[in-house]
Amino acid sequence: EKVGFPPELIYACHGDLHHLQCTKDRRTCKGLEPDGSDEVWSADVIPKDLDEEVDEGALRFRSAESLERSYFLCSRCGRLARPNVWFCHDKNYNVSRASIERGNGFNKWLAEVQDRQAA
């Protein structure tokens, strides 16, 4: 996306770092929308000017208090948010509706390519 590809043409099958989700079990911290569309939200809520608070050598905040700020917390239950990325054996990953739609688009495109090759 950073190099200019339109977001609708990118299929991030393991999620991405541009979205957040709650660290709490998704069965107990559910969104308010019936379709679950609010269980994943944009990471744009995190300010860009946090450089001075990060220890670049250790790749972490200098103080754990930084993680207590509202933009790092789930707005529903107050627990820590995490990147919306699927980690191996991750039972708490929330697939966003946009990711499902992009995946369906990718699968449709792939089937069309395979059909053309078979013809």
C-alpha positions in Angstrom: 0.0 0.0 0.0 2.8 2.4 0.8 4.2 2.1 -2.7 0.8 3.1 -4.2 -1.2 -0.1 -4.8 -4.9 0.5 -4.1 -5.9 -1.1 -0.8 -8.8 -2.9 -2.5 -6.2 -4.8 -4.6 -4.2 -6.0 -1.6 -5.1 -9.2 0.2 -3.3 -9.5 3.5 -4.2 -13.0 4.3 -2.7 -12.8 7.8 -4.1 -9.4 8.7 -2.0 -6.2 8.9 -0.4 -3.8 11.3 -2.7 -1.0 10.2 -5.6 -2.4 12.2 -6.1 -3.3 15.9 -8.3 -5.7 17.9 -8.8 -6.5 21.5 -6.4 -8.9 23.3 -9.4 -10.4 25.2 -11.0 -13.5 23.9 -13.2 -12.4 21.0 -16.1 -14.5 22.4 -16.2 -12.4 25.5 -15.4 -9.0 24.1 -17.8 -8.7 21.2 -18.5 -5.6 19.2 -21.7 -3.8 19.3 -22.5 -4.3 15.6 -24.3 -7.6 14.8 -21.9 -8.3 11.9 -18.8 -7.8 14.1 -17.6 -5.0 11.9 -16.4 -3.0 14.9 -14.3 -5.7 16.4 -11.3 -4.5 14.3 -10.5 -0.8 14.1 -7.9 1.4 12.4 -4.5 1.9 14.0 -4.6 5.5 12.8 -5.9 6.4 16.3 -2.3 5.9 17.6 -0.3 9.2 17.3 2.7 9.2 15.0 5.0 11.2 17.4 5.8 8.5 19.9 9.5 8.0 18.9 10.9 9.5 22.0 9.0 7.0 24.2 10.4 4.0 22.3 13.7 2.3 23.1 14.7 1.4 19.5 17.4 -1.1 20.7 14.9 -3.1 22.7 11.9 -2.4 20.4 9.6 -1.5 23.2 8.3 1.5 25.1 10.7 2.9 27.8 7.7 2.8 30.2 4.8 0.4 30.4 2.6 3.4 31.3 2.6 4.4 27.6 0.5 1.3 26.9 -2.2 2.6 29.3 -3.2 5.4 27.0 -6.7 5.2 25.5 -5.5 4.7 22.0 -3.8 1.4 23.0 -6.9 0.1 24.7 -10.1 -1.6 23.5 -13.0 0.9 23.6 -15.4 -1.8 24.8 -13.7 -3.5 27.7 -10.5 -1.4 28.3 -8.1 -4.2 27.8 -4.9 -3.8 25.7 -5.3 -3.8 22.0 -3.0 -5.7 19.7 -2.3 -5.7 15.9 -4.9 -7.4 13.9 -2.4 -10.0 12.7 -2.8 -13.8 12.7 -0.1 -15.4 14.7 0.6 -19.2 14.5 -2.1 -21.1 16.4 -3.9 -17.8 17.2 -7.4 -18.6 18.4 -8.2 -14.9 19.1 -7.6 -13.4 15.6 -10.5 -11.4 14.3 -10.9 -11.5 10.6 -12.2 -8.1 9.4 -15.1 -7.9 7.0 -12.8 -5.9 4.6 -10.3 -8.8 4.7 -13.0 -11.3 3.9 -14.2 -9.2 1.0 -10.6 -8.9 -0.4 -10.1 -12.6 0.1 -13.2 -13.4 -1.9 -12.1 -11.0 -4.6 -8.7 -12.6 -4.7 -10.2 -16.1 -5.0 -12.5 -15.0 -7.8 -9.6 -13.5 -9.7 -7.5 -16.6 -9.2 -10.3 -18.8 -10.5 -10.6 -16.6 -13.6 -6.9 -16.9 -14.2 -7.0 -20.7 -13.8 -10.0 -20.9 -16.1 -8.2 -18.9 -18.8 -5.1 -21.2 -18.4 -7.2 -24.3 -18.7 -8.9 -23.1 -21.9 
